[in-house]
Amino acid sequence: MSYPRIDFLYLDEKDMIEAGVMDMRYCVEVMTEVYDLLGKGDYVMGGKNHNSHGQKITFPKEPKFPNMPKDGPDRRFMSMITYIGGRFNVCGMKWYGSNRENLKKGLPRSILMVMLNDPDTGAPLALQSANLLSAVRTGAMPGVGAKYLARPDSKVVGLVAAGPISRTCFMGIAEVCKNIEKVKIYDIVPEASKKLASFIKERYPNIKEVEVTNSIEETVRDSDIVNAATSGKDIPYFKEEWLKPGVYMSLPASAIFDEDFIINRARNIVDNWKMYESYSQELKRPYAESLGQLTGYYLDWIHEGKMDVGIIDNLGDIVAGKIPGRKSEEEIILFCMGGQPVYDVAWGYAVYEKAKKMGLGKTLNLWENPHLY
């Protein structure tokens, strides 16, 4: 029996850039569509509840075999698979390996690829370079959050941490918040703060003031929007008294707040609570320790009977019009987000469509009239 020819498109980093993978404005639009589909339920991810972040393999601390990798900081492989509906109507997966030792070799910590497949036949559509894809869609998340949750008159942004993710997060926020006048930046490495400050001054000349600060408190106080994107073991702690009434806090990374504030006074919004419920089936308690995000504390407090899951809202439900976004000018909103494969696959598909129209990439052949049996 013979089968029809199957080709797919390979898009390297240069192709992805030319096709618009760095277009933050369009990425925010696409991610808004994704949240609408999340709110409506038009997606499927892995795991028992169809909402798993992905499947991960780590290595033993003392391998018994000579070629097996040894456990180390950020050392893992992970597959993140999903179906996303709507106009995307595609299956796909982000696949990556991570190892902090890569930095000593002049490589990024993680090396990522995205694979897109026809949801009916399973045939491959595209294989894409995905480091930039992942970075941009990560930055778009705080932008979508700001679109629905930040006060429209927000003028001051505080950035806690000044690495590549802080940069793309600010880009996402700046796409939807057009009244920004001042940016405050804090990082434990002052040179990183200065580097990000230079980028913002050059890229956004309409912003009147960009200030490098000396502490988290100084960065957070009087800010209308705060983005915290730290990495490593130093998890920032935020006191309630530092937070301006009405502040929108974007939390793409770990953060610590007082339990009483979270449970009794904060507005708690997440990207997809079902994903964190999936984590609770996959990880061991205490979840805050194994998950490494504020949502881990949510899971622990819910398990301990301290927190009612009903006070946690999903951004998808807000975008889909099921529940209101900001309810008052004074409420303090925390938006917690983690990586979901729906983001990467949807953004990958949007860039793939543009690449096809532009004639970019290299067509690879899977088979041509094969006789498999």
N, C-alpha and C positions, 0 to 999 in steps of 0.2 A: 504494500500500500504506500502511495506517495502522498506528500503533504505540500501545501502551497509554500512559496518562498516567504520567509520572515526576515525583515530588516529592522534594525533599531538605530537610534541616534546616540552617538557619544558626544557629550559636550564637556570640553575641558574648561579650566578656569577662565581662560581668555574668551572662549565662546560665551560663557555665562555672563561675564562682564559686559560684553558687547550686546547681549540679549537683554540686559537691564537688571541683573541680579542685585545691583547696588541701588536701584531706584526705590528709595525708602517711601516716597509718597505712594507709589503704586502698591508696595508691599503692605502698607497700612490698610489700603483699600481691600486688598486680597484677604488679609487677616480679619478684617471686619466681616467679610463674607463667611470666613471659616467660623467665627464665633456665632454668626447667625445660624449656620448649619449645626453647630454644637447645641445651640439652644433648641433647635427643632428636632435634633436626634438623627440627622441624616449623615451618619458616619458609623464606622465600626473600627475599633482597635483590638488588640490581642487580649489574652487573659480570660478568666472565667466570666468576668462581668463586661467583657468587650471594651474595657477602658484602661488596659494596662499601658504604662509608659513604654515598656519594652522588655526584652529578655536579655539578661546580662550574664557573662561568664567572667569570673575572677580566678586567680591562680593561687595555689597553696603557698604558704610562707616558706616551706621547705620542700620543694618538689622531689619526688623519688626517682624521676627520670631525667637524664642529662640534658635533653633538649627542651624540656617544659619550662616556660617562663616562670619567674619567681614573682610573688606578690610585691607590689610597691605602690607608692602614691599615685592615685589616679590611673592605675593599671587595670585595664578591663577591655573587653570587647562587648558590643551591644548591637542588637538588631531592634529597630523600632518600626513596626508594620501597621498599616492602616488602610481602610477604604474611606474616601471622602466623596460625598455625593454632590448635589447641585450641578452647576455647570462644569465642575471638575470631573466627576464620575470616573474616578481612577483609583487603582490600588497602587501601593508603593511602600518603600521601606527606606529609612535612613540607617546606614550601616557604618559603624566606626570602631576604630581601635584607639585607645588612649593610654598614654604613659608619660608621666611628668619628666622622665629622663630624656624624652625627646628634645627638650629645650637645650640640653647640653650638646645635642647633635645638630642644632640649627633648624630643628623641625618644630611645628606647632605641637602642643600637648596632644591634641586629637586630630586624626586625619579621617575625613568624612566623605561618604558617597551617598547619593540618592538614586534608587532604581524605581522607575515607573512602569506599570504593567496594565494591560487591558483588563478591566475587571470581569469580563465575560470569558475570554479565552485563556487569560494568563500570559499571553505573548508579551515580550518586552517592548516598551515604547522608547525608553531613553535611559541612559546611564550618565549621571551628572557629577561633576566636581561640586562638593557641597560645603566646604568650609566657609566661604563667603555667604552662601545661601543660608546656612544656619545662623551665622552672626547677624545678618540683616533681619531675618524673621524674628530673632530674639529681641532685637531693638524695636521691632514694630509692635510687640506686645504692650509695652508701656504706653506707646502711642495710641493704640486702640483703647486702652484703659483710660488715658487722659481725655480722649474724645467723649467718653460717656461719664467719667467720674470726677475729673478736675473742674474747679470753678472756672467759668469762661473768662473771668478777669484776672487769672493767674499771671503774675509778673516775675516772681522770683523762683528759681529752680535751684535746689541743692543736690549735688552729686556726691554720694559717699562711695569712694573708690573711683579710680581714674584709668582703668584698663580698657581694652578693646570693647568689652560689652557695655561699659558705661558710655563709651562714645556712640555706639549704635543706639542705645536706649535714649540718649539725649536727642539723637537725630529723629527717632520716632516721635518723641514728645514735641519736638520743635515743629514737626509737620502739622500738628493739629492745634498747638497753642501759639497763636500769632502775636500775643501781647507780652511775650517774655522780654524783660528789660535787664535782668541781672541773673548771673549764674555764679554759684559758689561751689567750689570743688575742694574736697579733702581726700587725701590718700596717705597711707603710712609712709609711702615713698614720695617725697616732695617733687622729685623730678617728673614723676608720672602726672602729678597735678598740673605742673607747668606745661607739660607736653599737650595735655588735653585742653588746657586754657588757650594755648596757641592755636590749636585746631579750631576751637569755637570762635575765637576772634577772627580768624581768616575766613571760615566758612559762613559765619553769621554776623556780618558787619553791622546789622541793624541792632544787635544787642549792645546796650550802652556800657555794661560793666561785667567783667569776668574776674572773679576774685579767687585766689588760692587761700584757703583758710588753714587754721592750725588745729582744728578739732572737729569731731562729729557734731558736738553741741553747737558750735559756731555755724556750721553748715546748715543745720536743721532749723535753728531758730529763725523765725520770720519768713521761712520759705513756704510758698504756696504749693509747690510740688517737690517731692523728695524721691530720688531714685537711689537705691542701695544695691550695688552689684559687686560685693566683695567676693574674694575667693580665698581658699586656704582655711586655716584653723581660727583666724581672728574674726569672730562673728560680731558684728556691731550691735551694741545695746542702745536702745532709744528710750529715753525717759519721756513720760507723757507730758511733763511740764515744758519740754522743749518744743512740742508740736503745736503749730499755729492752728487755731480753730478753722476748720474747712480744708485742711491740708489733704492732698492726695498723695499717698505714699505708694510708690511703685517698688515691688519687691521681687525681682527676678532671681535673687540669691538669698542666703540665710540672713536672719535678723532675729533679735530678741527684744521682747517687750514684757512689761509686767503683766502677770496673769489676770489680775483684777481689771486692768484697763481693757485688755482684749475681750474678756467675757462680758463686761458690763457697759463699756462706753464706746468701743470702736465699732465701725461698720466693716465687717469682714467679708471680702469678696475674693473668690478664687477663679482660676481659669476653667476648672472642671473638677468638681468635688468627687465625681465617680472615679477619677484617676487616683485620688488619694485613698479612697476606699479600697481600690485595687492594691495599692501599696500596703494597706493594713493586712491584706491576705498574704502578701509576699514577704514582708519584713517582720522582724522580731521587735518587741517592745524593749525599752522605750523607743517609740517611733522618732522622737526628736533627735535621738542620737544616731539612729540608722538612716533616717531620711535627710537630716541636715538642713531642714527648711522650717519656717514658721508653721507650715501646715502639719509638720510632725508633732509640734506641740498641740495643735488642734486635735489630732487623733488621740494623743495621750489624755488630754483633758476630757474628751468625749468618753473614752474608755473608763476613766475614773469617775464619771458622772458629774464633772464640774462644769461642762460646757454642753449646751444644747446644739445639735447639728442644725437646727432650724435657724440659727442666727448667721449661718454661712450662706452667702448667695453666689451664684455662678454668673460670670460676665456674659456667657452665652444667652442666659435667660433675659438679661437686660438688653442685649443687642437684638434679640428676637422679639422684644416688646412684651415679654411675659410679666416682668416686674420692673419697677422704676429704677433708674440709676441714682444719681445724687438726690437725696430727699430734702436736704436743707443746706444752707450756705455754711453752717457751723459744723456739720458732722465731719469727723475725721475718718477717712476711708483708707483702708489697707487693701491693696490688690496684690495677692500672692499668685505667682505663676511658675510653672515648671515646664520642661520641654514636653511637647506632645508631637507624635509623628504626623498628625493632621496638618500641623503648621508647615513642616518641611515638605511634605508631599504636595500640598496645595500650592505653595510658593514655587516648588520645583516644576509643577505642571504649568503654572502661569508663565514661567520663564521658558520652558520647553515650547509652548505655543508660539511665543515671540521668536524664538530661535528658528522654528520651522518656517515662519513667514519671511524671515530675513535670510534664509538659506545657510544658516550657520551649522557648525558641527560636522562630524564625520559619520557617514552611514556605514554601519557594520552589519554583516550578514550573519544571521543565526544558522540558517540552513536554506538550501535551494533544492526543492524536489527530493527530500531525503527518503530513503527506503529503510524505515526503522525496524520493520518486522518482516 
